[in-house]
Amino acid sequence: MALFYYFNKERRDIMNIKPGSLIKDTLDLKYYSSTEDNSEVEKTPDNSIEIVGTHEEGVNTLAEGIASHAEGSHTIAGGTASHAEGAHTTASGDYSHTEGANTLSNGIASHAEGNSTVAIGSNSHTEGSHTSTGCPNDSSQGNSAHAEGIHTTAKGIASHTEGSYTIAEGVASHAEGAHTIARADYSHTEGANTLSKGIASHAEGNSTVACGSNSHTEGCFTITGNPDDPSQGNSAHAEGYFSKAHGSSSHAEGSNTLSYGYNSHAEGSYTSTGCPNDPSQGNSAHAEGHYSKAYGESSHAEGCFTVARGNSAHAEGSYTVARGESSHAEGDHTIAHGDFSHSEGIDTQAIGSYSHAEGLGTIASSNGSHIMGKYGDAQEPYSWFIGNGLAPTNREIGAKWLASTRNMYIDGNTYVTNGTNYAEMFEISGDPIDVGFFVTLQGNFIRKATSQDDYILGVTSTTPSILGNSAEMRWHKKYMVDEWGQIQYENAHNIIQNSYTSIQQNPILNPQWDSNETYMPRRNRVEWVSVGLLGQIRVRDDGTSEIGGYCFPNNEGIATKANEGYRVMKRLNSNQIIIILK
């Protein structure tokens, strides 16, 4: 509403003139109004003018503001174009509206309704009982806010509070439920006794606190971030019961779980990632199960009472520890102490780097060693062992392959195979020789034997139980040897690691060895053949050999009946027999 008059042809605004005040000696008055039709300007007997433009109705109502309206009982419309209705209400803000009982609309264009509500912020709205928007000591707060429910307060600009005893302090924040506080800008809290302290955070459930920016808490007594360090817990998520997600982008769920590392995940019960005193630990780690701890970066602990301490380590099972970097401990009461080590089974320990212990009560203390079985200890680096002890106090090895000697050892009386003879590889002189022929020596080569040979080396065989001179794994001259064929080693030296001492020996490479050439084992080359020297051997025959009799090679290296030579044990078909070589 606008009320103007012209005095000596000069335009003046009298918006702030209170109703009932007089303007004296006024000439050429012109009256403009956009209020109710009953607004009027009256001349007084002393030629002054009284400004009305207000409307009062009801009991003990007072319309003090220009174009204001008071109705009901004991209401006051103090603001310009304000409206007070109900009982004991006051509309003191311009263009404000109050209704209900004991309400106050103090902010410009504010609205208070219900019982004992106060709308202090401009354009704000209160409803319910004992609700308020804005702050009495700071007119900048509570603008466009909304408070509803009982004993709720919307202090932040554009904030919203509802429920019971809730407070929305941040800009555009939202508090609902009971005894909740949305302290940070753009945050949301709901449930009971929750607090959203981080910017754009969300706290729900019972007694949860979202300290980190963009974080989320739910469940009961959960927390994201650290109340004393605003840099922690950003974008974190805590749910369940007494779970805490301290690390940024971390996730804690379950019961009493802790995720300290950045981007880490703790779930289950009493699990944790990282360390509260060292923020560098546990980043991207994962702990799950019961009392599992993942301290190392990118580590994983699962199961029951497991610990993954090394970076990229993995502990699983029960009471396992993966201490080394990229180590793996699984099973029950196992320890992977060395970097890149692996322990599995029960009570095993992989102490050396790259070591592997499995089975029951085995220990791989040297680098690169591997032991399996039960109650045994690996004896040297990069070697393989089978434990065969009877108890923790009665430990022994049942078999081993040693890198230092390249030899295989077994602690038994018999080596059992399906083969039928002992054989060695020999190089052929001339054309390839098929299986089942008698052969003899020609220098260091072999050829087919004839009836004229007084020395027979053996019979070409494909089913030996043991095959010597095979050069199966490498070129036979790859390493330097002495005059007796023993491999020569560089000076041996001790290596101390993880409180264990091991001897490191490196064979001396032959300068003639070419690493670019692909090696083919002798058994795959036509110029080499295995020759059975001892035992039962299948041999070709001309059909004349008799069981229980003897045979000898003919001119083609094929067995034929003889008075002496090699005992015929069995005939397999018309041209094949089994003989005994000794």
C-alpha positions in Angstrom: 0.0 0.0 0.0 1.3 3.5 -0.8 -0.1 6.7 0.7 1.2 10.0 -0.8 0.3 13.7 -0.5 1.5 16.8 -2.2 2.7 19.8 -0.1 3.6 22.9 -2.0 3.8 20.8 -5.2 6.5 18.6 -3.7 6.0 14.8 -3.6 6.7 13.1 -0.3 6.4 9.5 1.0 4.7 9.1 4.3 4.8 5.4 4.6 6.4 5.6 8.0 3.8 8.0 9.5 1.9 6.1 12.2 -1.9 6.0 12.0 -3.5 8.8 14.0 -0.7 11.3 13.4 -1.7 14.7 12.0 -0.4 16.7 9.1 -1.1 20.4 9.6 -1.5 23.3 7.2 -1.7 20.9 4.3 -2.8 22.4 0.9 -3.8 20.7 -2.3 -3.8 17.2 -0.7 -4.1 14.3 -3.1 -4.6 10.7 -1.7 -3.5 7.5 -3.4 -4.2 4.0 -1.9 -4.1 0.4 -3.0 -5.4 -1.0 0.2 -8.9 -1.9 1.4 -11.8 0.2 0.1 -12.6 1.5 3.6 -9.2 3.3 3.8 -9.8 7.0 4.0 -8.3 10.4 4.7 -10.3 12.6 7.1 -9.9 16.3 7.9 -9.9 17.2 11.6 -11.6 20.2 13.0 -8.3 22.1 13.2 -7.9 21.6 9.4 -5.3 18.7 9.8 -5.5 15.3 8.2 -5.5 11.8 9.9 -4.0 8.8 8.1 -5.9 5.5 8.6 -5.4 2.7 6.0 -5.5 0.0 8.7 -8.0 -2.6 9.9 -8.5 -3.8 13.4 -11.2 -6.3 14.5 -11.7 -8.6 17.4 -10.6 -8.1 21.1 -7.6 -5.9 22.1 -6.1 -5.9 18.6 -3.7 -3.3 17.3 -2.9 -2.6 13.6 0.1 -0.3 13.8 1.6 -0.8 10.4 0.5 1.0 7.2 -2.3 -1.0 5.6 -2.0 -3.7 8.3 -4.7 -6.0 9.6 -5.1 -7.3 13.1 -7.9 -9.6 14.1 -8.7 -12.1 16.9 -7.6 -11.6 20.5 -4.6 -9.5 21.7 -2.9 -9.5 18.3 -0.6 -6.8 16.9 0.1 -6.1 13.2 3.2 -3.8 13.5 4.7 -4.3 10.0 3.6 -2.6 6.8 0.9 -4.6 5.1 1.2 -7.2 7.9 -1.5 -9.5 9.2 -1.9 -10.8 12.7 -4.7 -13.2 13.6 -5.5 -15.7 16.4 -4.5 -15.0 20.0 -1.5 -13.2 21.4 0.2 -13.0 18.0 2.5 -10.3 16.6 3.3 -9.6 13.0 6.1 -7.1 13.4 7.9 -7.7 10.0 6.7 -5.8 6.9 4.3 -7.9 4.8 4.5 -10.7 7.4 1.7 -12.9 8.6 1.1 -14.5 12.0 -1.6 -16.8 13.2 -2.4 -19.3 15.9 -1.4 -18.6 19.5 1.6 -16.8 20.9 3.3 -16.5 17.5 5.7 -13.9 16.1 6.5 -13.0 12.5 9.5 -10.7 12.8 11.1 -11.2 9.4 10.1 -9.4 6.3 7.4 -11.4 4.4 7.6 -14.1 7.1 4.8 -16.4 8.3 4.4 -17.8 11.8 1.6 -20.2 12.7 0.8 -22.7 15.3 1.7 -22.2 19.0 4.6 -20.2 20.3 6.4 -20.1 17.0 8.8 -17.3 15.9 9.7 -16.5 12.2 12.7 -14.2 12.4 14.2 -14.8 9.0 12.9 -12.9 6.0 10.5 -15.0 3.8 10.6 -17.7 6.5 7.9 -20.0 7.7 7.2 -21.5 11.2 4.5 -23.8 12.2 3.8 -26.3 14.9 4.8 -25.6 18.5 7.8 -23.6 19.8 9.5 -23.5 16.4 11.6 -20.7 15.1 13.5 -19.5 12.0 16.6 -17.4 12.1 18.4 -15.8 15.0 17.3 -12.8 17.1 20.8 -11.4 17.2 21.6 -11.9 13.5 19.1 -10.7 10.9 21.0 -12.4 8.1 20.1 -15.9 9.3 17.0 -17.9 8.6 16.1 -16.2 5.4 13.6 -18.4 3.4 13.8 -21.0 6.2 11.0 -23.4 7.3 10.5 -24.8 10.8 7.8 -27.1 11.7 7.0 -29.7 14.5 7.8 -29.0 18.1 10.8 -27.1 19.5 12.6 -27.0 16.1 14.9 -24.2 14.9 15.8 -23.4 11.3 18.7 -21.0 11.6 20.4 -21.4 8.2 19.4 -19.6 5.1 16.8 -21.7 3.1 17.0 -24.4 5.8 14.3 -26.8 6.9 13.6 -28.3 10.3 10.9 -30.6 11.4 10.1 -33.2 14.0 11.0 -32.6 17.7 13.9 -30.6 19.1 15.7 -30.4 15.8 18.1 -27.7 14.6 19.0 -26.8 11.0 22.0 -24.4 11.2 23.6 -24.7 7.8 22.6 -23.0 4.6 20.0 -25.1 2.8 20.3 -27.8 5.6 17.5 -30.1 6.7 17.0 -31.5 10.2 14.2 -33.9 11.0 13.3 -36.5 13.6 14.1 -36.0 17.3 17.1 -34.1 18.8 18.9 -33.9 15.5 21.2 -31.1 14.3 22.1 -30.2 10.7 25.1 -28.0 11.4 26.8 -27.8 8.1 25.7 -26.2 4.9 23.6 -28.4 2.6 23.6 -31.2 5.2 20.8 -33.5 6.2 20.1 -35.1 9.5 17.3 -37.4 10.5 16.4 -40.0 13.1 17.3 -39.4 16.7 20.3 -37.6 18.3 22.1 -37.3 15.0 24.5 -34.6 13.8 25.5 -33.7 10.2 28.7 -31.6 10.7 30.3 -32.0 7.3 29.3 -30.0 4.3 26.6 -31.8 2.3 26.7 -34.7 4.8 23.8 -36.9 5.8 23.3 -38.4 9.3 20.5 -40.8 10.0 19.6 -43.5 12.5 20.3 -43.1 16.3 23.2 -41.1 17.7 25.2 -40.9 14.5 27.6 -38.1 13.5 28.6 -37.2 9.9 31.7 -35.1 10.3 33.2 -35.5 6.8 32.0 -33.5 3.9 29.7 -35.4 1.6 29.7 -38.3 4.1 26.9 -40.5 5.2 26.2 -42.2 8.6 23.4 -44.5 9.5 22.6 -47.1 12.1 23.5 -46.5 15.7 26.5 -44.7 17.2 28.3 -44.5 13.9 30.6 -41.7 12.8 32.3 -40.5 9.7 35.5 -38.4 9.9 37.0 -36.8 13.0 35.3 -33.9 15.0 38.8 -32.4 15.6 40.1 -32.7 12.0 37.8 -31.5 9.2 40.1 -33.1 6.5 39.1 -36.6 7.5 36.1 -38.6 6.5 35.2 -36.8 3.3 32.8 -38.8 1.2 32.9 -41.6 3.8 30.1 -44.0 4.8 29.5 -45.5 8.2 26.7 -47.9 9.0 25.7 -50.5 11.5 26.6 -50.3 15.2 29.5 -48.2 16.6 31.2 -48.2 13.2 33.6 -45.4 12.3 34.7 -44.3 8.9 37.6 -41.9 9.5 39.4 -42.1 6.2 38.2 -40.1 3.2 36.0 -42.2 0.9 36.2 -45.1 3.4 33.3 -47.4 4.3 32.7 -49.0 7.7 29.8 -51.3 8.4 28.8 -54.0 10.8 29.6 -53.8 14.5 32.5 -51.8 16.0 34.3 -51.5 12.7 36.9 -48.9 11.9 38.1 -47.7 8.5 41.0 -45.3 9.0 42.7 -45.6 5.6 41.6 -43.6 2.6 39.3 -45.5 0.3 39.3 -48.4 2.7 36.5 -50.8 3.7 35.9 -52.4 7.1 33.0 -54.8 7.7 31.9 -57.5 10.1 32.7 -57.1 13.8 35.6 -55.4 15.4 37.5 -55.1 12.1 39.7 -52.2 11.1 41.7 -50.8 8.3 44.8 -48.5 8.8 46.0 -47.0 12.1 44.7 -44.0 14.0 48.2 -42.7 14.6 49.5 -43.1 11.1 47.3 -41.8 8.3 49.6 -43.3 5.7 48.5 -46.9 6.6 45.5 -48.8 5.4 44.7 -46.8 2.3 42.5 -48.8 -0.1 42.6 -51.7 2.4 39.8 -54.1 3.2 39.1 -55.9 6.5 36.2 -58.2 7.0 35.1 -60.9 9.4 35.8 -60.8 13.1 38.7 -58.9 14.7 40.5 -58.7 11.4 43.0 -55.9 10.8 44.3 -54.6 7.4 47.1 -52.2 8.1 49.0 -52.3 4.8 48.1 -50.2 1.8 45.8 -52.1 -0.5 45.9 -55.1 1.9 43.1 -57.5 2.7 42.3 -59.2 6.0 39.4 -61.6 6.3 38.2 -64.3 8.6 38.8 -64.4 12.4 41.7 -62.5 14.1 43.7 -62.1 10.9 46.2 -59.3 10.3 47.4 -58.0 6.9 50.3 -55.7 7.8 52.3 -55.6 4.6 51.3 -53.5 1.6 49.2 -55.5 -0.8 49.2 -58.3 1.7 46.4 -60.8 2.2 45.5 -62.7 5.4 42.6 -65.0 5.6 41.3 -67.9 7.8 41.9 -67.7 11.5 44.8 -66.1 13.5 46.9 -65.6 10.4 49.4 -62.8 9.8 50.6 -61.5 6.4 53.5 -59.3 7.4 55.5 -59.1 4.3 54.8 -56.9 1.3 52.4 -58.6 -1.1 52.5 -61.7 1.2 49.6 -64.2 1.7 48.7 -66.0 4.8 45.8 -68.4 4.9 44.6 -71.3 7.0 45.0 -71.4 10.8 47.8 -69.7 12.8 50.0 -69.2 9.8 52.6 -66.4 9.2 53.8 -65.0 5.9 56.7 -62.9 7.2 58.8 -62.4 4.1 58.0 -60.1 1.2 55.9 -61.9 -1.5 55.8 -65.0 0.7 52.9 -67.5 1.1 51.9 -69.6 4.1 49.0 -71.9 4.2 47.7 -74.8 6.3 48.2 -74.9 10.0 51.0 -73.4 12.1 53.2 -72.8 9.0 55.7 -69.9 8.6 57.0 -68.4 5.3 59.8 -66.3 6.7 62.1 -65.8 3.7 61.2 -63.5 0.8 59.4 -65.3 -2.0 59.1 -68.4 0.2 56.2 -70.8 0.5 55.2 -73.0 3.5 52.3 -75.3 3.5 50.9 -78.2 5.4 51.3 -78.6 9.1 54.0 -77.0 11.2 56.4 -76.3 8.4 58.9 -73.4 8.2 60.4 -71.9 5.1 63.1 -69.6 6.5 65.2 -69.1 3.4 64.5 -66.9 0.4 62.6 -68.7 -2.4 62.4 -71.9 -0.4 59.3 -74.1 -0.6 58.2 -76.7 2.0 55.2 -78.9 2.3 54.2 -81.8 4.5 54.4 -81.7 8.2 56.9 -80.6 10.9 59.9 -79.8 8.7 62.2 -76.9 8.0 63.5 -75.7 4.6 67.3 -75.9 4.7 68.5 -73.6 1.9 67.3 -70.9 -0.5 65.4 -71.6 -3.7 65.0 -75.3 -2.9 62.1 -77.6 -2.4 61.4 -79.8 0.7 58.8 -82.2 2.1 58.5 -82.2 5.8 58.0 -85.6 7.5 58.3 -85.0 11.2 56.2 -86.5 13.9 55.6 -83.6 16.2 56.8 -80.0 16.7 59.7 -81.3 18.8 60.5 -84.1 16.3 61.1 -82.5 13.0 62.6 -84.0 9.8 62.7 -83.9 6.0 61.4 -86.7 3.9 62.5 -85.5 0.5 64.3 -82.5 -0.9 65.7 -80.9 -4.1 68.6 -78.5 -3.4 69.5 -75.6 -5.7 73.1 -75.8 -4.5 73.7 -79.3 -5.8 70.8 -79.6 -8.3 70.2 -83.0 -6.7 67.1 -84.8 -5.5 67.1 -86.7 -2.1 64.6 -89.0 -0.5 64.5 -90.4 3.0 63.2 -93.9 2.0 64.5 -97.3 0.9 62.7 -97.5 -2.4 62.1 -95.3 -5.4 59.0 -96.8 -7.0 58.1 -96.3 -10.7 56.3 -98.1 -13.5 59.4 -98.2 -15.7 61.2 -101.5 -16.3 64.9 -100.7 -16.6 67.7 -98.3 -16.0 68.6 -96.3 -19.1 70.9 -93.5 -20.3 70.8 -91.2 -23.3 73.4 -91.9 -26.1 74.1 -90.0 -29.3 73.7 -92.0 -32.5 76.3 -92.5 -35.2 74.5 -92.4 -38.5 70.8 -92.9 -39.1 68.2 -92.7 -36.2 67.6 -96.0 -34.4 64.1 -97.0 -33.4 63.1 -98.6 -30.1 63.8 -102.3 -29.4 67.2 -102.8 -31.2 70.4 -104.1 -29.7 73.1 -101.4 -29.8 76.8 -101.2 -29.2 79.4 -98.5 -28.8 81.4 -96.9 -31.5 83.6 -94.5 -29.7 81.3 -92.2 -27.7 78.4 -92.9 -30.2 76.2 -95.9 -30.6 75.1 -98.0 -33.6 73.0 -101.2 -34.1 74.7 -104.3 -32.9 75.4 -107.3 -35.1 76.3 -111.0 -34.5 79.9 -110.1 -35.0 80.1 -107.7 -32.0 81.6 -109.1 -28.8 80.3 -106.2 -26.7 76.6 -105.3 -26.4 75.8 -102.0 -24.7 72.0 -102.5 -24.3 68.7 -102.1 -26.1 67.0 -98.9 -27.2 64.1 -98.4 -24.8 61.2 -96.0 -24.2 60.0 -97.2 -20.8 62.9 -96.8 -18.4 62.3 -96.3 -14.7 65.4 -94.0 -14.5 66.9 -92.1 -17.4 70.4 -90.7 -17.1 72.5 -88.3 -19.2 69.3 -86.7 -20.3 70.2 -83.0 -20.2 66.5 -82.5 -19.9 66.5 -79.0 -18.3 69.4 -77.1 -20.0 72.4 -77.3 -22.3 74.8 -79.6 -20.6 77.6 -77.1 -20.9 75.7 -74.0 -19.6 77.8 -73.8 -16.5 81.5 -74.2 -15.9 82.6 -77.5 -14.5 85.9 -79.0 -13.2 87.7 -82.0 -14.6 85.3 -84.3 -12.7 82.2 -82.6 -14.1 81.3 -80.8 -10.9 79.6 -77.4 -11.4 81.7 -74.5 -10.3 80.2 -71.7 -8.1 81.1 -68.1 -7.3 82.3 -67.4 -3.8 79.5 -68.3 -1.4 78.3 -65.7 1.0 75.8 -65.5 3.8 72.5 -63.7 3.5 70.8 -62.5 6.7 67.1 -61.7 6.4 64.4 -61.7 9.1 66.9 -63.0 11.7 67.7 -66.0 9.6 71.0 -66.7 7.9 71.2 -68.6 4.5 74.1 -69.4 2.1 73.8 -68.0 -1.4 75.7 -69.8 -4.2 75.6 -68.9 -7.8 76.9 -71.2 -10.6 79.4 -69.7 -13.0 78.0 -69.4 -16.5 79.9 -70.7 -19.5 80.8 -67.8 -21.9 79.7 -70.1 -24.8 76.1 -70.2 -23.6 73.7 -68.2 -25.7 70.6 -67.1 -23.9 68.9 -66.3 -27.2 68.9 -69.9 -28.4 65.9 -72.1 -27.6 67.0 -75.3 -26.0 65.6 -78.7 -27.0 66.0 -81.7 -24.6 67.9 -84.7 -25.9 64.8 -87.0 -25.8 63.2 -84.8 -28.4 66.1 -84.9 -30.8 66.5 -87.7 -33.5 70.3 -88.0 -33.0 69.8 -89.1 -29.4 68.1 -92.2 -28.0 67.7 -93.8 -24.6 69.4 -97.1 -24.1 68.3 -99.6 -21.5 71.4 -100.9 -19.7 69.9 -103.0 -16.8 66.7 -104.7 -16.1 63.7 -106.0 -18.1 63.7 -104.7 -21.6 61.5 -105.2 -24.7 63.4 -106.2 -27.8 62.6 -107.1 -31.4 63.2 -110.7 -32.4 63.0 -112.9 -35.5 60.5 -115.3 -34.0 63.1 -117.9 -33.1 63.7 -117.0 -29.4 62.3 -119.3 -26.8 61.1 -118.5 -23.3 63.7 -119.7 -20.8 66.4 -119.8 -23.5 68.9 -117.3 -24.7 69.1 -114.8 -27.5 71.7 -112.6 -29.2 71.5 -109.9 -31.9 71.6 -110.9 -35.5 73.2 -108.7 -38.2 70.3 -106.3 -38.0 70.3 -105.8 -34.2 67.3 -108.0 -33.8 67.2 -110.9 -31.2 67.6 -114.4 -32.5 67.9 -117.8 -30.7 71.4 -118.5 -29.3 73.1 -120.9 -26.9 74.2 -118.0 -24.8 73.7 -114.3 -24.4 70.5 -112.8 -22.9 67.8 -114.7 -21.0 64.4 -114.6 -22.6 61.8 -113.9 -20.0 58.5 -113.6 -22.0 57.2 -113.5 -25.5 54.8 -110.7 -26.2 54.0 -111.4 -29.9 55.5 -113.0 -32.9 58.3 -110.5 -33.2 58.7 -109.1 -29.7 60.1 -110.5 -26.4 61.2 -109.3 -23.0 64.8 -110.1 -21.9 66.8 -109.5 -18.8 69.9 -107.3 -19.1 72.5 -107.5 -16.3 
